[in-house]
Amino acid sequence: MAASAISLGRRALRHQAIVRVVLLPLQVLHGLIARPEFLFIFTLGAMLFHPPDVQIYGIDRVALVVLLLVVMLRVFALQLPLQAVRGVTWPMLALVLLAGVRTLSQPYDAQNLSVFAARWLVPFAMLHLSVYVFADLSSRRRLECFLLLVLTYLACMAVCFMIGARTWIFPRYILDESIGIHVDRARGPFLQGVANGMAINLLGLLALDSFRRRSLHGSPALILLTLLPLAIVATKTRAVWLSFAGSIVHIVAFSHSKRLRRACVAMVLAGVAGGIALLACPDMRCSLRERLEDRSPLEFRAAVYHAGWQMFLKKPLSGWGPRAMQDELSLQVSDFHQEAFYVHNTYLEILIEHGLLGLALYLFVTLGLFRLGRKRSRGRLTYGDAGFASMWPVFLAVYVINANFVGMNYQFVNGLVFTMAGILATQNGPRGVDGVAG
């Protein structure tokens, strides 16, 4: 009897273990459907460490697909209506279809597919997913904490690069001179100085908004806002310096928040003090002077812009498509010898690739994004309130201005901007989103 009871007990334990193993994926799926912001944040983090021109890993793509499936299950389970962001969804969908057809109609190229996903698919997906994922206060607070941590990481990496503390830089591929560009600058995981500086600038504006709402305060606020201008200087990129200075001057001159204006003034003073200390080092002073006086990038850009404009004049309506554009551009720019040529201007690149129709659709999307800041919801709880809506044009202007100096192929930056757009549209209620299905 005792042996039989022991045997039955062991069998029962085995059955329980099997049931737990079978139910575990369902429990995990249920948790993700209930709190999809964790998967959303993980996806953004994976995108941060995947430069568009480097085939490192595909975990960001897998995470995005899983996120899409989870949000779709959430929509069906809760019977939520399908929603479109007013003034943005439809022209952006047309852009995705246009770029997708042009990319797939040309010979297979893994890099072109990656750029297509980073520039068009990722922002389109993150815009509409954020409408469902960040519909409540707790989810937006988790996103806020994540973005503050990302800003801290990027700022620390930039400062470490500037002072020569290379052993602290992570991941190590940032220091690999054989991949990416701007190896002499604080380029971060983007492997490009302008993209890194733009990300720091955008996240810095969000940090200032957190300070305004007192979500960021005390010593963390002091340290982060002191590191911010130093990190911007470390990028050694004049476009980033000008856009950062312009955004801070605009806030000081036009913001209705005294707390925000005081924070900007204090940040500038701290940055000036830190800059004076850095300039006391002869090597650092020489490096910054050389960067200010360097005109070779301007000459290269002028040659590429001229060649790109001539290509547009040949095919103003249809455009060349991504693969043909690269081949023709390498033939047109004969005075410089490089493995690949990039336009480094989002608007001209779209004009060459997709013609006037592509640029018109992109401008419609940009105008729709600016209009999201017109409707201001009340409250001071998190992203999307009246104060954030007033900062939204500055936030978006940084993105739009820097697009003149870099191809917006950086999925983390695109995902960040369009995620905030989705949150702002949600906070605006019925005026920000349109139902497209019951």
QUIWOTA-V504920 format. One record per residue. RES is the residue in one letter. SS is DSSP state (hx for helix, st for strand, lp for the rest). BURIAL is + if it has 9 or more other C-alpha atoms within 8 Angstrom, else -. D_FIRST is the distance of its C-alpha to the first C-alpha in Angstrom with 1 decimal. Layout:
res ss burial d_first
RES SS BURIAL D_FIRST
RES SS BURIAL D_FIRST
This chain:
res ss burial d_first
M lp - 0.0
A hx - 3.8
A hx - 5.4
S hx - 5.0
A hx - 6.1
I hx - 8.6
S hx - 9.8
L hx - 10.5
G hx - 12.1
R hx - 14.2
R hx - 15.2
A hx - 16.3
L hx - 18.3
R hx - 19.9
H hx - 20.9
Q hx - 22.4
A hx - 24.3
I hx - 25.7
V hx - 26.8
R hx - 28.5
V hx - 30.3
V hx - 31.5
L hx - 32.6
L hx - 34.3
P hx - 37.5
L hx - 37.7
Q hx - 37.5
V hx - 40.1
L hx + 42.3
H hx - 42.0
G hx + 43.0
L hx + 46.0
I hx + 47.1
A hx - 46.9
R lp + 48.9
P lp + 50.8
E hx + 53.2
F hx - 50.9
L hx + 51.0
F hx + 54.8
I hx + 55.4
F hx + 53.4
T hx + 55.6
L hx + 58.8
G hx + 57.7
A hx + 57.0
M hx + 60.4
L hx + 62.1
F lp - 61.2
H lp + 62.2
P lp + 66.0
P lp + 67.3
D lp - 69.1
V lp - 66.3
Q lp - 63.3
I lp - 60.7
Y lp - 57.5
G lp - 56.6
I hx - 54.0
D hx + 56.5
R hx - 56.8
V hx - 53.1
A hx + 52.8
L hx + 55.6
V hx - 54.1
V hx - 50.7
L hx + 52.6
L hx + 54.5
L hx - 51.3
V hx + 49.7
V hx + 52.8
M hx - 53.2
L hx + 49.7
R hx + 50.5
V hx + 53.7
F hx - 52.0
A hx - 49.1
L hx - 51.5
Q lp - 54.2
L lp - 56.8
P lp + 60.3
L st + 61.5
Q st + 64.3
A st + 67.3
V st + 69.1
R lp + 72.6
G lp + 75.3
V lp + 73.0
T hx + 70.4
W hx - 72.7
P hx + 75.1
M hx + 72.3
L hx + 70.5
A hx + 73.7
L hx + 73.9
V hx + 70.4
L hx - 71.3
L hx + 74.7
A hx + 73.4
G hx + 70.4
V hx - 72.6
R hx + 75.1
T hx + 72.4
L hx - 70.6
S hx - 73.8
Q lp - 74.8
P lp - 73.4
Y lp - 69.9
D lp - 69.9
A hx - 66.8
Q hx - 68.8
N hx + 70.6
L hx + 67.3
S hx + 66.0
V hx + 69.2
F hx + 69.1
A hx + 65.6
A hx + 66.5
R hx + 69.8
W hx + 69.0
L hx + 65.3
V hx + 63.8
P hx + 66.3
F hx + 66.0
A hx + 62.2
M hx + 62.1
L hx + 64.7
H hx + 62.8
L hx + 59.3
S hx + 60.5
V hx + 61.6
Y hx + 57.9
V hx + 56.2
F lp + 58.5
A lp + 59.0
D lp - 57.8
L hx + 58.8
S hx - 55.6
S hx + 55.6
R hx + 59.3
R hx + 58.8
R hx + 56.1
L hx + 58.7
E hx - 61.3
C hx - 59.3
F hx + 58.6
L hx + 62.3
L hx + 63.4
L hx - 61.1
V hx - 62.5
L hx + 66.0
T hx + 65.2
Y hx - 63.9
L hx + 67.0
A hx + 69.4
C hx + 68.0
M hx + 68.0
A hx + 71.6
V hx + 72.7
C hx + 71.0
F hx + 72.8
M hx + 76.1
I hx - 75.9
G lp - 74.6
A lp + 71.1
R hx - 69.7
T hx - 66.7
W hx - 65.3
I lp + 65.7
F lp - 62.5
P lp - 61.7
R hx - 63.8
Y hx - 65.1
I hx + 67.5
L hx - 69.5
D lp - 69.6
E lp - 73.2
S lp - 72.5
I lp - 70.9
G lp + 72.4
I lp - 75.7
H lp + 77.2
V lp + 75.8
D lp - 78.3
R lp + 77.0
A lp + 73.9
R lp + 72.4
G hx + 68.7
P hx + 65.9
F hx + 68.4
L lp + 70.5
Q lp + 73.6
G hx + 75.6
V hx + 76.7
A hx + 73.1
N hx + 71.8
G hx + 74.6
M hx + 74.3
A hx + 70.6
I hx + 71.3
N hx + 74.1
L hx + 72.0
L hx + 69.1
G hx + 71.6
L hx + 73.0
L hx - 69.5
A hx + 69.1
L hx + 72.4
D hx + 71.2
S hx + 68.0
F hx + 70.3
R hx + 72.4
R lp + 69.4
R lp - 68.2
S lp - 65.0
L lp + 66.3
H lp + 68.0
G hx - 68.5
S hx - 68.3
P hx - 66.4
A hx + 69.2
L hx + 71.8
I hx - 70.3
L hx + 69.6
L hx + 73.0
T hx + 74.7
L hx + 73.0
L hx + 73.8
P hx + 77.5
L hx + 77.0
A hx + 74.5
I hx + 77.0
V hx + 79.7
A hx + 77.4
T lp + 77.1
K lp + 80.9
T lp + 81.3
R hx - 84.4
A hx + 83.1
V hx + 80.1
W hx + 82.4
L hx - 84.6
S hx + 81.9
F hx + 80.1
A hx - 83.5
G hx - 84.3
S hx + 81.1
I hx + 81.5
V hx - 85.1
H hx + 84.3
I hx + 81.7
V hx + 84.1
A hx - 87.0
F hx - 85.3
S lp + 82.0
H lp - 81.9
S lp - 79.3
K hx - 81.0
R hx - 77.7
L hx + 77.5
R hx + 81.1
R hx + 80.8
A hx + 77.7
C hx + 79.6
V hx + 82.6
A hx - 80.5
M hx + 78.7
V hx + 82.0
L hx - 83.3
A hx + 80.2
G hx + 80.5
V hx - 84.2
A hx - 83.5
G hx + 80.8
G hx + 83.1
I hx - 85.9
A hx - 83.6
L hx + 82.6
L hx + 86.2
A lp - 87.1
C lp - 85.4
P hx - 87.9
D hx - 85.5
M hx + 84.0
R hx + 87.4
C hx - 88.6
S hx - 85.5
L hx + 86.0
R hx - 89.7
E hx - 89.2
R hx - 86.8
L hx - 89.3
E hx - 92.1
D lp - 90.1
R lp - 91.6
S hx - 90.1
P hx - 87.2
L hx - 89.8
E hx - 91.8
F hx + 88.7
R hx + 87.6
A hx - 91.2
A hx + 91.3
V hx + 87.9
Y hx + 88.9
H hx - 92.2
A hx + 90.5
G hx + 87.8
W hx + 90.5
Q hx - 92.4
M hx + 89.3
F hx + 88.9
L hx - 92.5
K hx - 91.8
K lp + 88.8
P lp + 89.1
L lp - 87.2
S lp - 84.4
G lp + 83.8
W lp + 82.6
G lp + 78.8
P hx + 76.9
R hx + 77.1
A hx - 80.7
M hx + 81.6
Q hx + 80.4
D hx - 82.2
E hx - 85.5
L hx + 85.3
S hx + 85.1
L hx - 88.2
Q hx - 90.1
V lp + 89.6
S lp - 91.4
D lp - 92.5
F lp - 89.0
H lp - 86.7
Q lp - 83.0
E lp - 80.0
A lp - 79.4
F lp + 81.5
Y lp - 80.2
V lp + 82.3
H lp + 80.8
N lp + 81.8
T hx + 79.4
Y hx + 82.1
L hx + 84.2
E hx + 81.1
I hx + 80.1
L hx + 83.7
I hx + 83.8
E hx + 80.5
H hx + 80.5
G hx + 84.2
L hx + 85.6
L hx - 82.9
G hx + 80.1
L hx + 82.0
A hx - 82.9
L hx + 79.2
Y hx + 78.3
L hx - 81.0
F hx + 79.8
V hx + 76.2
T hx + 77.8
L hx + 79.9
G hx + 76.8
L hx + 75.0
F hx + 77.9
R hx + 78.1
L lp + 74.5
G lp + 75.9
R lp - 78.3
K lp + 75.9
R lp + 74.6
S st + 71.7
R lp - 71.7
G lp - 69.6
R lp - 69.0
L lp - 65.2
T lp + 64.8
Y lp + 66.4
G lp + 68.4
D st + 70.3
A hx + 74.0
G hx + 74.5
F hx + 72.5
A hx + 74.4
S hx + 77.6
M hx + 76.4
W hx + 75.1
P hx + 78.6
V hx + 78.8
F hx + 75.3
L hx + 76.2
A hx - 79.6
V hx + 78.2
Y hx + 76.1
V hx - 79.1
I hx + 81.6
N hx + 79.5
A lp + 79.0
N lp + 82.6
F lp + 81.7
V lp + 78.3
G lp + 76.5
M lp - 73.8
N lp + 71.1
Y lp + 68.8
Q hx + 65.7
F hx + 64.7
V hx + 68.1
N hx + 68.3
G hx + 64.8
L hx + 65.7
V hx + 68.9
F hx + 67.5
T hx + 64.4
M hx + 66.7
A hx + 68.8
G hx + 65.7
I hx + 64.9
L hx + 68.5
A hx + 68.6
T hx + 65.4
Q hx + 67.0
N lp + 70.1
G hx - 68.0
P hx - 69.5
R hx + 72.7
G lp + 70.8
V st + 68.6
D st + 69.1
G st + 66.5
V st - 66.6
A st - 63.8
G lp - 62.1
